[in-house]
């Protein structure tokens, strides 16, 4: 029987991404039919697929409630979704970093500020930075992707950023992390795991004067072999996930204190298949095995 696979995309970018086309070709070479459909276009149907794979379902961070409702609807309809919906829900809010830290994963220190948090007072942004000795910090939305609304805050700009958060000009809740200077000097690792097995890594570096590594902001991506300690930490992260993932990307930076996890992506991570076509072959095999294995992934978390 021919497997029908949906790669979920989004309204602004409805076509399958360049990276995911490598995986599409690997699946089609195995006899599958692959189609891209945007999650946030009204009336789009997702029935009749053997697998619905969350790939470039960007824009979820702009409407997290709407995305969760869409995901809930897929699950009620009996769609077979990868990664499993309960794992994706866990990953939507960056508060998963707190769970990973509690499990012993070495993460970049992370605090959270609620939406419209008072700018002044002991729990305001300037006070928190001072209390922790952070002369520079990075703030990101709790529901964020691709560095959207990510800002570098200094001691001098902290009060302005806090006032913007209080007024709602910065979308909260936000997380606060100390600025990790090694992101500019050593870059950020992205380590890709397919079916819990490491397949490849890339090193992302920001443009001169920038701290965000996304290519749209001038960042570069090169293939690389991660050091043993970096890979060991990434494997520990994969083992600490609430349930196994068909695909996962572990992002982190090498610091003077060791490798520190910045983010974990099991929702819609870019998997850099153009840098490692063999990993797309592994994904195709793993997905088709999962499709043929029986019932849909269950929500048991």
C-alpha positions in Angstrom: 0.0 0.0 0.0 1.3 3.5 -0.9 1.8 5.6 2.2 0.4 9.1 2.0 2.4 11.6 4.0 1.6 15.2 4.8 4.4 17.6 5.7 2.7 20.4 7.6 3.6 23.9 6.5 2.1 27.4 7.2 0.2 30.1 5.5 3.1 32.4 4.7 5.4 29.6 3.5 3.0 26.9 2.2 5.5 25.0 0.1 7.7 22.3 1.5 11.0 23.8 2.6 14.3 23.2 0.7 15.6 21.1 3.5 12.5 19.0 3.8 12.4 18.4 0.0 15.4 16.2 0.6 13.3 14.1 3.0 10.4 14.3 0.5 12.5 12.8 -2.2 13.8 10.0 0.1 10.2 9.1 1.0 9.1 9.2 -2.7 12.0 7.0 -3.6 10.5 4.4 -1.2 7.1 4.7 -2.9 5.4 7.2 -0.6 3.3 10.2 -1.7 4.3 13.4 0.1 2.2 16.6 0.1 2.6 19.9 1.9 -0.4 21.6 3.6 -0.5 24.7 5.7 -1.9 24.3 9.2 -3.3 27.8 9.5 -5.3 28.1 6.3 -9.0 27.8 7.0 -10.6 24.8 5.4 -7.4 22.8 4.8 -8.0 19.1 5.3 -5.7 16.7 6.9 -7.7 13.5 6.7 -6.7 10.5 4.7 -3.0 10.7 5.4 -1.1 7.8 6.9 1.1 10.3 8.7 0.9 14.1 9.4 4.4 15.3 10.0 5.0 18.7 11.7 7.8 20.2 9.6 7.6 23.9 8.7 4.4 24.7 10.6 5.9 28.1 11.4 3.6 30.9 12.6 2.5 28.7 15.5 4.2 31.1 17.9 2.0 34.0 16.6 -1.1 32.1 17.7 -0.2 29.4 20.2 -3.8 28.9 21.3 -4.9 28.5 17.8 -2.2 26.0 17.0 -3.0 24.0 20.1 -6.6 23.9 19.1 -5.6 22.7 15.6 -3.4 20.0 17.1 -6.2 18.9 19.4 -8.6 18.7 16.5 -6.1 16.4 14.6 -5.8 14.2 17.6 -9.6 13.9 18.0 -9.9 13.0 14.4 -7.5 10.1 14.9 -4.7 11.5 12.7 -1.3 10.0 13.1 0.9 12.9 14.0 4.7 13.1 14.4 6.1 14.1 16.6 3.4 12.9 19.0 1.0 15.8 20.0 1.7 15.5 23.7 5.4 15.8 23.2 4.8 18.8 20.9 2.6 20.5 23.5 5.3 20.0 26.1 7.8 21.7 23.7 5.6 24.7 22.7 6.3 26.8 25.8 10.0 27.3 26.6 9.2 26.5 30.2 10.3 23.0 29.2 13.8 24.3 30.0 12.8 24.3 33.7 11.8 20.6 33.4 15.1 19.8 31.7 17.1 21.6 34.3 15.3 19.8 37.1 16.2 16.5 35.3 19.9 17.5 35.5 20.4 18.8 32.0 22.9 21.7 31.9 20.9 24.6 30.5 21.6 28.2 30.1 20.2 29.8 33.3 16.6 30.9 32.6 14.1 33.1 34.4 10.5 34.0 33.3 8.7 37.3 33.4 4.9 37.3 33.0 3.1 39.5 30.5 2.7 43.1 31.7 5.1 42.5 34.6 5.8 45.7 36.6 8.9 47.3 35.4 10.0 48.5 38.8 10.3 46.5 42.0 12.2 43.4 43.1 10.9 41.2 40.3 11.2 43.6 37.4 13.8 43.1 34.6 16.4 45.6 35.9 16.2 44.1 39.4 16.5 40.5 38.2 19.5 41.3 36.0 21.2 43.1 38.9 20.4 40.4 41.4 22.0 37.7 39.1 24.9 39.9 38.0 23.9 39.9 34.4 25.2 43.0 32.7 23.7 41.8 29.4 20.8 39.5 29.0 18.6 38.1 26.2 14.9 38.1 26.4 12.7 35.9 24.2 8.9 35.2 24.1 7.8 32.1 26.0 6.2 31.1 22.7 8.8 32.0 20.1 10.6 30.8 16.9 13.4 31.9 14.6 14.5 34.7 17.0 11.2 36.5 16.6 11.1 39.3 19.2 14.4 38.2 20.7 16.3 41.1 22.1 19.7 41.8 23.7 19.2 43.9 26.8 22.0 45.8 28.7 22.0 47.5 32.0 21.4 50.8 30.2 18.4 49.5 28.2 16.9 47.2 30.9 14.4 49.9 32.1 13.2 50.7 28.6 12.7 47.0 27.9 10.9 46.5 31.2 8.6 49.4 30.4 7.9 47.9 27.0 7.0 44.6 28.5 4.7 46.2 31.1 3.0 48.2 28.4 2.5 45.1 26.2 4.8 46.4 23.4 7.0 43.3 24.0 4.8 40.2 23.9 5.0 38.4 27.2 5.5 36.1 29.0 9.2 36.3 28.2 12.2 34.3 29.3 15.4 36.0 30.4 18.8 34.4 30.0 22.3 35.8 30.6 24.0 36.8 27.3 26.4 34.0 26.5 29.3 35.7 24.8 30.6 32.5 23.3 27.7 32.5 20.9 29.7 35.2 19.0 33.1 33.6 19.4 32.4 29.9 19.1 28.9 29.7 17.6 25.9 27.6 18.4 25.7 23.8 17.8 22.5 22.2 16.4 22.6 18.5 16.8 20.1 16.4 14.9 18.6 13.1 16.2 16.4 10.8 14.1 14.6 8.0 16.0 16.8 8.9 19.0 20.1 8.4 17.1 22.5 11.2 16.3 22.8 11.8 12.6 24.6 15.1 12.1 25.6 18.4 13.5 25.9 21.9 12.2 27.6 25.0 13.7 25.8 28.2 13.4 27.6 31.5 13.7 26.1 35.0 13.8 27.1 37.9 11.5 29.6 40.4 12.8 28.0 42.5 15.5 25.0 40.3 15.7 24.1 37.7 18.3 21.3 35.8 16.5 22.4 33.0 14.2 19.6 32.8 11.8 20.6 33.1 8.1 18.0 35.7 7.5 20.0 37.9 9.9 23.3 37.1 8.2 24.2 34.0 10.1 26.1 31.1 8.6 25.7 27.3 8.9 28.5 24.8 8.4 28.6 21.1 8.9 30.8 19.9 11.8 31.7 17.1 14.1 30.7 18.0 17.7 33.2 17.3 20.5 32.6 14.2 22.6 31.3 16.2 25.6 28.9 18.2 23.4 27.5 15.0 21.9 27.2 13.3 25.3 25.2 16.2 26.7 22.9 16.2 23.7 22.3 12.5 24.1 21.4 13.0 27.7 18.9 15.6 26.6 17.3 13.2 24.1 17.1 10.6 26.9 15.4 13.1 29.2 12.6 13.9 26.8 9.1 13.0 28.2 8.8 10.4 25.4 10.9 9.3 22.4 10.9 11.7 19.4 11.0 10.7 15.7 13.1 13.8 15.2 14.7 16.3 17.5 17.2 19.1 17.3 19.3 20.0 20.3 20.8 23.6 20.3 23.6 24.7 22.7 26.8 26.6 23.1 30.2 25.6 24.4 31.0 27.9 27.4 33.9 28.1 29.8 31.7 26.1 32.2 30.9 23.4 29.6 28.3 22.8 27.0 25.0 24.5 27.9 21.6 23.8 26.3 19.8 26.8 24.8 16.8 25.1 23.2 15.3 21.7 22.3 13.1 21.5 19.3 10.7 18.6 18.6 7.9 20.6 17.0 9.1 22.1 13.7 12.9 22.2 13.8 14.9 22.9 10.7 16.9 19.6 10.3 19.5 20.8 7.8 19.0 17.9 5.5 20.8 19.7 2.7 24.0 19.3 4.8 23.3 15.6 5.5 21.1 13.8 2.9 21.8 10.5 4.6 19.8 11.8 7.6 16.8 12.4 5.4 17.1 8.7 4.3 17.1 7.7 8.0 14.0 9.8 8.6 12.2 8.3 5.7 13.0 4.8 6.9 12.0 5.6 10.5 8.8 7.3 9.5 7.7 4.5 7.2 8.5 1.9 10.0 6.3 4.0 12.4 3.5 4.2 9.9 3.5 0.4 9.4 3.8 -0.4 13.1 0.1 -0.1 13.9 -1.9 2.5 16.0 -1.2 6.2 16.1 1.1 7.6 18.8 -0.9 7.9 22.0 -1.1 10.8 24.4 0.1 9.2 27.7 2.2 11.9 29.3 
